[in-house]
């Protein structure tokens, strides 16, 4: 892709990801499935599920006197639904559409959370690449210093070998970090349907927005997409139960018949009324009632799960925040320690072993700090998304 085109691509911030999630492939699938339920609403509004029946017959009448006049019969059967079947059918279809839309919202929420967590992973990779590049630059300084001091006869040949060995390890770590970042970035673009695009990933690893208090989150638990989807499923099950209850009523057919027989015109009108004795839709009514009970149980489970998840996420959020607070000073301290030890080796004030020991401890501290930041970012993102908010 040309550099100008790459520059023109909007960077992948959290706000940009929230926009792209709405049109991502997985979100389009969920929207399409909800549209199917919308189409069923239109189909449910027909006057009757049964079509009128027009029939006719013709023939010859053989009279005793030998006459053979023509005879014909035409009849029309028009169905009329009783018991409010059409209204309950439309309401059930609308309730199922609302349930489908709520399910689509929950799918989009899950996709948003996955994309934001992947975005945080890429930001972590970016920080890891920067640390690897910094360590490699310091490793190159050590190689140059060891070679200089070797020529001056201040250190043995083993110092040069160790410094070069460390430089190779730093180069390998940088290459690994670059490859990991590229792989995670491709995964993010794939989630967003941007496999062929190249956009920079920007933003702070830890979102700035603070989550609401735990009590507020628990009060607002019913506004979560998963709970709303369960509530909509209960409404749909109840509407379906009403539709099945109305289905116990028979469909009356109004009959109109015209007969032409021996030059006589005969017109008749009547009713065809099924008697719901053998099949009064008992199976449909019983199944729908059981589905209402099942949906109600799922709603209760969803509410309990939402409350438990929020409490767990909040506890993890506070734990990772406290851990990050304790590790935050390690960033400057490790950088200063490595810089001082490297400078001391260049000036001949300490040996290579002490420099490598300081580098190892600093590396562990920096890795622990980055892991703590990433863990806190994940906990904060999950908590904010669970609260129905988009992290910035």
HUVEN-V341384 format. One record per run of one state. SS is the DSSP state (a for helix, b for strand, c for the rest). FROM is the first residue (numbers start at 1). TO is the last residue. If there is no record, write none. Layout:
[[SS/FROM/TO] [SS/FROM/TO]]
//
This chain:
[[c/1/2] [a/3/8] [c/9/11] [b/12/12] [c/13/13] [a/14/21] [c/22/24] [a/25/44] [c/45/52] [b/53/60] [c/61/69] [b/70/81] [c/82/84] [a/85/151] [c/152/156] [a/157/191] [c/192/200] [b/201/201] [c/202/213] [a/214/219] [c/220/220] [a/221/223] [c/224/224] [a/225/246] [c/247/250] [b/251/261] [c/262/263] [b/264/272] [c/273/281] [a/282/327] [c/328/329] [a/330/346] [c/347/351] [a/352/386] [c/387/392]]
//
